[in-house]
Amino acid sequence: MRKITKTTVSLAAAGAIILTGAGFGVSAAQATPTIHTVASSSSKIPAPVASVPEVLGGDTSVALDKGFTDALTSLKLTPGVSGSAKLADGAVSFPITAGSVTYWSPDGNYRPYVQGLLNHDDSGLTLKAGDTTVTLENFVVNPGSSKLYGDVLVNGEVAAPNAYLFSLHGGSLKALQLEGDNAILTGTTVHVSADAAKLLNSTFKTDAVKAGLLVGTATITAQIK
């Protein structure tokens, strides 16, 4: 891998914008980013630093935190995957199926400075206990919202479409790297939302799932050319 230099900033920005805002978002139907600025209402929308009209592939991977896996064990929940997701070596990954993102300079006053969507269709995470299996799938990244939304199924039946499942915190983000045709950004931490905690507790008849529980650390590998 190599760190980004000024000569590669346009390419790097194109990849970096996917997670710079540190969020997983809502479905395409719901997640058109709200465009606004903290400047005066008469200010025009500034030109973006970079725009990626089409993300060509890649994946989002989450290295699962031991505290999360220990919590699953204590609740007698067995993690798994659905669709094209993979679970191996303590990490779960979801292929990127579509997306587009636009990035403005964080040094300016335009907010949110990262806007767009990043879809992960037909893949997800499963949690099984006894005869009950909860599937969280069809994730969509909305960098401007710092949230992950997705569909929730219980034993194959949709229980909550486009539910707010996880929040992402970007305080531990590492420098963007380029590797071949990919932009790679890692370090964002994934946490269980209050909505997801309530839903899981209700489904599995417990109160042990806490809002804010650390799930793991995310890495996005986005194919940008």
Order of alpha helices (4+ residues) and beta strands (2+ residues): beta-alpha-beta-beta-beta-alpha-beta-beta-beta-beta-beta-beta-beta-beta-beta-beta-beta-alpha-beta
